[in-house]
Amino acid sequence: MAGTDASARPVLGGPAVILVAPQLGQNIGAAARAMLNFGLTELRLVNPRDGWPNEEARAMASRADPVLDGARVYPGIAEALADLHLVVATSARRRDMAKPLWSPARAAVALRQAEAAGQATGLLFGGERAGLDNDDIARAQAVVEVPANPAFASLNLAQAVLLMGYEWFQAGAPELGPEAGLTLSPPATAAELDNFMRRLEAALDAAGFFRPPEKRPIMRRALLNVFARARLGEQELRTLHGVLSALLREPPDGTAT
Amino acid sequence: MAGTDASARPVLGGPAVILVAPQLGQNIGAAARAMLNFGLTELRLVNPRDGWPNEEARAMASRADPVLDGARVYPGIAEALADLHLVVATSARRRDMAKPLWSPARAAVALRQAEAAGQATGLLFGGERAGLDNDDIARAQAVVEVPANPAFASLNLAQAVLLMGYEWFQAGAPELGPEAGLTLSPPATAAELDNFMRRLEAALDAAGFFRPPEKRPIMRRALLNVFARARLGEQELRTLHGVLSALLREPPDGTAT
């Protein structure tokens, strides 16, 4: 499927990723893997240094071969962008370019909105050494800057692709709620926790734990705080009952099984 | 500086990155580069397969050598986490683990909050083949899941490190305002734009552009919308005056220079 056909093709699966004069096949392959990690499938290569197809790209793609198989090669950036309505250029350094400068997250929202309106979109990346030149960037509607360590801001090409794919995917993915991961086992009720705390307190009493006696409310509250904050499940509470029984060398408590 | 010293050391520059049983030196090197891209400097290696130091790691680190130089090697995960207060484990697949499941962004905020409270924090990553096992994850306070293409969700180790570093950095970086990138040249005033529009309209009038005459308000408004939306700078407006003068074969308009 590699070729120089610049005719319009509907962009499915998010923005096209356009790599301008990429140098290393391994970076193209890693970029393809990163794309597919986040559901991007359309790869466009402008004048790749080592030609196309490229075996080093395939070795790095790690089962993202369909992205490489579908990649198209263009002789120039104008041809590679011809059918796109919204192009966002990535740039490692801030330049005077009189163009909106977006965060990756803001760019992702803009791309999603454009897609929803039926527009074809693209993410433009420069080659490893020099990035995009000013004439390339002038073709884009906006520039995206990845916030990074100012002392070491140069991202690997594939990693820049990864971050943009990640933000694009996130902009359409449901947010994990604050309770995610916590509902895997039925939670214990407050009464069940109280029951356990009574057993524990009685055992601690018998062991002479609450000394001096006037500290009992504070000590009891401290223990309750620990177990309440843990948001115990029913099964976990049964386990704790078992632990207590074992420590007391008692048969398991009937009320908790 | 590599060694097995597990004594407490203050974690500067964000969460420690703990790689459990990493296999490929090149992934350790790429992870170090990704760390430094986002200001993370503390790398901890639990039982790296090919020993330490590792020349392949250095070859991939691309000037992130200080991170590798400071890396410490631990015989087990318990030693690697010993001084940390908040550990977030990364996992490619969702598991029943009765532990909060955070998005990368939520984890980043939690890490920043813990750091602000003086706590030592860490991000825990498994090896390339198997990831973290359930006993590793049980040590963490929360699990982070990177939202990704369900059909191709396996991230490269260094890219998982990159995403977490990116989110951590972002959680402390100032947001780019909506006007970022647009204030690079002094903007034109509304009066200056009006002046240009009057010149343009007069020229178009002379050329018989406004036909039929009753459409003039609509056509004029369409043109004004275009130039207003472009948010022209003073210099850009001078350039447009020059364009108009050239097309009209007039000397440049005195009011706009």
Interface residues (C-beta under 8 A of the other chain):
Chain A: A30 R33 A34 L36 N37 F38 G39 S62 R63 A64 R94 D96 M97 A98 K99 P100 L101 W102 S103 R106 A142 V143 E145 V146 P147 A148 N149 F152 A153 S154 L155 N156 A158 Q159 L162 L163 Y166 F169 Q170 A173 E175 L176 P178 A180 G181 L182 L184 S185 G233 E236
Chain B: A30 R33 A34 L36 N37 F38 G39 S62 R63 A64 R94 D96 M97 A98 K99 P100 L101 W102 S103 R106 A142 V143 E145 V146 P147 A148 N149 F152 A153 S154 L155 N156 A158 Q159 L162 L163 Y166 F169 Q170 A173 E175 L176 A180 G181 L182 L184 S185 G233 E236
